[in-house]
Amino acid sequence: MQKIKKYKKTAVSFANIAFIKFWGKKDRKLNIPYNNSISMNLSNCKTTTTVEFNPRFREDSVFLDGERLEGEKKLRVLKVIDLVREKAAMSWRVKVFSKNNFPKDAGIASSASGFSALALSASSASGLSLSQKELSILARRGSGSACRSIPGGFVEWIRGRDDSSSFAVQIAKANFWDLRDIVAVIETGKKEKSSTEGHLLAESSPFFKIRQKLLPNRLEEIKEAFLKKNFKKFGEILEEEAVEFNVIAMTSKPPIFYWKKETFEIIEKVRKLREKGILSYFTTDAGPNVHVFCLAKDAFKINKILKRVPGVLFTIINKPAQGAYLISKHLF
Ligand code: PMV
């Protein structure tokens, strides 16, 4: 007897933190950025997503962390599902079930792990077998930074000119450099402005054009420091970029203030640690939480110190992680 093919697949994918940020969209519909960006996948910030297409389903349904999504949030997921349905020439309804192991909307890019896991699970469930480049492009349509969570380890998103030329490629495998990213979480609630809104405002900063002039050089410099494993140089550029990204946000019209007083307290602590010879450097995403980079050998000590800073709720220690992959255990 012929086995009936099941149109159901589950994927795991990790969030990423950008060393050089994507901030501002050249094409808002396609999520094409103004500049290339570079990131590392985060081993302890992961999303698992199961997608099933089934002719018996009467409607599309989407669940995230046990909550049924409606309105805008659901439409954003269905946008990627529709691209898959179009590619696979399939019209069946879908059920999407997704869970994060970290707080969503906390400036830890849950959209990156979420949409990359969705791109892989949905395309595989539909019967498509996409290349890494095609998956990266599909994930980008859901959320720009999600394209960087498809390849493993350390990744560069080549901005490209159009839909087919804007995707991420690996710079180095996860085991290339034993870095740690300790996220000092000070807020888990929804941030005051989503990155989607932030991207739209970026161009209104009088410094946006200057930033675009500075970026190509900074990108080459951080890549060189990274490939030579020069942690001091790498960290200095990481911080320069984090500050500049926030300056753009703070000088947008209207301004966005992502950093809170606790953010500054952690930054202060990181600088004090350096004075004592313990090398660590900070960056942030579109939120108040701080990502503290250090070498693996110092992670335990630094983590203990960060947890004691007033306002730090908890920390998440991340190693460089692999890219998105399929698993056989489904969520439903
Ligand atoms: O992918 P989005 O639209 O959530 O934008 C991500 C923006 C930043 O996280 C602030 C920077 C980046 O490159 O990840």
Boltz pocket constraint, residues with backbone or C-beta under 6 A from the ligand:
constraints:
  - pocket:
      binder: B
      contacts: [[A, 16], [A, 17], [A, 18], [A, 20], [A, 21], [A, 22], [A, 23], [A, 37], [A, 109], [A, 111], [A, 112], [A, 143], [A, 144], [A, 145], [A, 146], [A, 195], [A, 196], [A, 199], [A, 284], [A, 285], [A, 286]]
      max_distance: 6.0
